[in-house]
């Protein structure tokens, strides 16, 4: 399964030349650090899906000595591995340009990435090839543009929920958020595995 994770990096070796400049662009544009961590985490996993969509790689993968469970597992585990790498590179980039960031920024950025991955990974095996990447890209742009405003609106108008959340301690909120995010990611993993096992290539 490790070879399947490594394969994504090998196939994207030319694209990876733009990876650090891509991160630096957001750093120099003075984007919110959480957004920088989110963008850095998304780059490799979603480029891998885009490549597979164009090359119809799933036909080849299913001819290799890997089970469909292992193929999907490599996607989800690989996304976490690339996220950890992204944390390191984004942190170094922010530090090099004297941009302040905190552990909360890392937690928010990577939680958003895991949530986005949880909702979009199954789509790559549901939506017709040729349209998937466009749908995901548009969804991400809408989320980035509308998401913060929606959260602010809900916080201002649903004071009962806001006060309920505020009643918890910070460690309890972080722990609860982490549990919810990881649970959704695990559910997505299971759902995607079921979809992929039934899919004909």
N, C-alpha and C positions, 0 to 999 in steps of 0.2 A: 504494500500500500504506500510505503514511503516513496517508491519509484513513481507512483502516480502523482504525488504531491510535487516531487522534483521535476516531473515532466512539464508542469505548468510554467515553471521558471525557465526551463530550457527553451520551450516554444516561444516564450516572450522575451528572449534575450535582447533582441533589437529594441523592442518596446521599453524594456527596463532602462535603456539609456536615457529615456525621457522622464523616468520615475522621480529622480531627485530634483531635476529642474521643475517638474510639475509641483512637487511639495514646496520648493523654494518660492515659486510664483505666489502661492497662497500666503506664505509667510511674509513676503515683501509687500503683498497687497493689504497687509495688516488685518487679515481675516481673523475671526474669533478662533483661539487655539483649539476649541472643541471641534470646530468645523475642519480645521487643518488635520486633526487626528482622524476624523471621519473620512475625509477625502483620501488621505494616505492609506487607510485600511481598505478602502473599496477598490483601489487601482488594480491590483494583481488578480484577486478572485473574479472580478467582473470582466476583466480583459480575457481571462481564461475561458469564461463562458461565451464571450463574443467570438473568440477564435474557434471554439468547438462548434458554434452555431454555423459559421461560414464553411468550415471544413467537414462538417458532418462526422465529427470524430467519434461519436457514440457507436457507430458501426464498427470502427476499428477497435475501440475499447472492449466491446463485447466479444471480439475474436481473440482477445488476449486471455491468459490464464488468471483472470480476476473475476470474482463474483460481482453481481450487481450491487450487493450490499457494500462490498469493499470500494467500488467505484464512487458511490455516494458518500461513504465515510471519508474518502480522501478529499472530497469537496469541502465537507464541513470541518474536518480537522485541519485541512490546508488553510481554510479561511482564518482559523484561529492562529495558526503559525504565522501567516502573513500579517495578521493584525499585530502580533507581538513585534515582528520586524518593523512594521510601520510606526509603532510607538517609539522605538529606538531612533529611527531616522528622523521622524518629525520632531522629537524632543531635541536631538542634536541640532537640527536646523533652526528651531526656535531659540535655542541657547546661543547659537552662533550669531544670530541677528539681534540678540539681547531682547527678545520678546518674552515677556513674563507669561508663565503658565503654571497650572497647579495640577495636583492629582485629580481634582474634581473635573478639570477640563479633559484629562485623559479618560476618566470614567464615563463622562457624558458622551464624548466622541465615539468611544468604542462600544458603549451600550447602544447608541444610535446605529452603529454599523451592524451589530449583531441582530438588532431588531429588523433593520432593513433587509439583511441577508435572510433572516427567518421568513419574511413575507415574500421575498422575491425568488429565492432559490427554487422553490417548487414550480414557479411560473416557467422556468426554463425547460421543464418537462411536460408542461400543459399547453402553453401557447404554441401555435404553429411556427416552425423555424422561419427566420427571415423577418419576423416582427418582434421577437422577444427583446432584443437589446434596445430597440427603440422604445418599447413600452416601459422597460426598466429605467432607461435614461430619463424619460419624461416624468415618470413617477418620482424619481429622485429629485429632479429639479423642482417639481411641485412641492414635495416634502420640504426641501430646503427653503423655498420661498414662502410657503404658507404655514408650515409647521410652527415656527416660533410665534407668529401672530395668533394662531389658534390657541396655543398654550397660554399666552398672555390674556386673551379674551376669556377663556374658561376660568383662569385664576381670578380675574376681576369680577366675573358674574356668578360663578358657582362658589360662593364664599363658604358654604357648608363643607364642601369637599376640601377646599383650601385650608380651612381651620382644622379639619380632621387630620390632614396630612401634617400640618404644622405642629400638631400635638405630639408627634413622634420625635424621638431624639435623632440627631444626624446619623449616628451609626446604624440605628434601626431602619432609617429611610434607605441608606446605602445598601444594607443587607437585603431588605425587601425588594428593592429595585433590581439588585443583582440576581436574586432568586427568580423573579418574574422573567427577566430577560433570558436567563439560561434555560428556564422551563420552556419558554416559547421557542428558543433555538432547538432544544431537544425534540419538541413536538414537530417542528418543521423538518428536522432530520428524519424522523419516523415517517411522516407523511410523504416526503420526497422519495424515501426508500420504497414505500409501497407503490407509489406512482411509477417509479422507474422499473420495478420488478414486473409490472403488468404491461409496460410499454413495448411495442414491437418495433424492431429496427431492421 
